Amino acid sequence: MASLDDPLAAIRDTFFQECEEQLAELEAGLTAMAEGEADDETVNAVFRAVHSIKGGAGAFKLQALIHFAHVFETALDLMRAGALAATPEATRVLLRAADALADLVRAARDGVEAGAALVAALAADLGRLA
């Protein structure tokens, strides 16, 4: 929890609370997409969740989180533009990427390293989608 002596710690705590909300939105949207509901509103909501996490991570210079979220955003942006279809394969990759993003958020919150090999593999999978 945040210390009274460190106002930035309170802001950081709030960021991680908001990340949990964004991750829940992300999971709900991707689950809907996996069930065939890949309409514009759902895809945009998923994109916004990842974008919000990336933006907040930038404020705290959480480089691993920023990098992975950027790669994730790129694939979602292609989907928003209609250049990438929400196929079952693409949706599976996006769901795995959401799990990796959640792991990165928790690692950043706890001050530990995330599984770099898994994150790199998923970033590569996202890159291949794009």
C-alpha positions in Angstrom: 0.0 0.0 0.0 1.1 3.6 -0.6 3.1 5.5 2.0 2.0 8.9 3.2 5.6 10.0 2.5 5.4 9.0 -1.2 2.5 10.5 -3.1 3.7 8.9 -6.3 3.1 5.5 -4.6 -0.6 6.3 -4.3 -0.7 7.1 -8.0 1.1 3.9 -8.8 -1.4 1.9 -6.6 -4.3 3.5 -8.5 -2.6 2.7 -11.8 -2.4 -1.0 -10.9 -6.1 -1.0 -9.7 -7.1 0.5 -13.0 -5.0 -2.2 -14.8 -7.0 -4.9 -13.1 -10.2 -3.2 -14.4 -8.8 -2.9 -17.9 -7.6 -6.6 -17.8 -11.2 -7.6 -16.9 -12.5 -5.6 -19.8 -9.9 -7.1 -22.1 -10.8 -10.6 -21.1 -14.5 -10.0 -21.5 -14.0 -8.5 -24.9 -11.7 -11.3 -26.1 -14.1 -13.9 -24.8 -16.9 -12.3 -26.7 -14.7 -12.2 -29.8 -13.9 -15.9 -29.4 -17.7 -16.6 -29.3 -18.1 -14.8 -32.6 -18.9 -11.3 -31.4 -16.1 -9.4 -33.2 -18.1 -6.3 -33.9 -16.5 -2.9 -34.1 -17.6 -1.9 -30.6 -16.0 -5.1 -29.0 -12.7 -4.8 -31.0 -12.5 -1.1 -30.0 -13.1 -1.8 -26.4 -10.4 -4.5 -26.4 -8.0 -2.0 -28.1 -8.8 0.7 -25.6 -8.1 -1.6 -22.6 -4.6 -2.5 -24.0 -4.0 1.2 -24.9 -4.9 2.4 -21.4 -2.5 -0.1 -19.8 0.3 1.0 -22.1 -0.3 4.7 -21.5 -0.2 4.2 -17.7 2.8 2.0 -17.9 4.6 4.8 -19.8 4.1 7.2 -16.9 6.0 4.7 -14.7 8.6 3.7 -17.3 7.6 0.0 -17.2 9.4 -0.8 -20.4 8.6 -4.5 -20.7 4.9 -3.7 -20.2 5.0 -0.8 -22.7 6.8 -2.9 -25.4 4.4 -5.9 -25.1 1.3 -3.7 -25.0 2.5 -1.9 -28.1 2.9 -5.1 -30.1 -0.5 -6.2 -28.8 -2.0 -2.9 -29.9 -0.6 -3.2 -33.3 -2.4 -6.5 -33.9 -5.6 -5.0 -32.5 -5.3 -1.9 -34.7 -5.0 -4.1 -37.8 -8.2 -5.8 -36.6 -9.9 -2.5 -36.1 -8.9 -1.5 -39.7 -10.3 -4.7 -41.1 -6.8 -5.9 -42.2 -6.8 -8.8 -39.7 -9.8 -11.0 -39.3 -10.9 -12.3 -35.8 -10.3 -15.9 -36.8 -10.3 -18.6 -34.2 -6.5 -18.8 -34.5 -6.1 -15.0 -34.1 -8.4 -14.9 -31.2 -6.5 -17.7 -29.4 -3.3 -15.7 -29.8 -5.0 -12.6 -28.5 -6.3 -14.5 -25.5 -2.8 -15.9 -24.7 -1.5 -12.4 -25.1 -4.0 -11.1 -22.7 -2.8 -13.6 -20.1 0.8 -12.5 -20.8 -0.2 -8.9 -20.4 -1.8 -9.7 -17.0 1.4 -11.5 -16.0 3.4 -8.4 -17.0 1.1 -6.1 -15.0 1.4 -8.2 -11.9 5.2 -8.6 -12.3 5.5 -4.8 -12.6 3.2 -4.3 -9.6 5.2 -6.8 -7.5 8.6 -5.6 -8.7 9.6 -9.0 -10.2 10.6 -10.2 -13.6 7.9 -11.7 -15.8 8.6 -14.8 -17.8 10.6 -13.2 -20.6 10.7 -16.2 -22.8 6.9 -16.6 -22.8 6.4 -12.9 -23.4 8.9 -12.9 -26.3 7.2 -15.9 -27.9 3.7 -14.3 -27.6 5.1 -11.0 -28.9 6.4 -13.0 -31.9 3.0 -14.6 -32.4 1.3 -11.2 -32.3 3.9 -9.9 -34.8 3.1 -12.8 -37.1 -0.6 -12.0 -36.9 0.2 -8.4 -37.9 
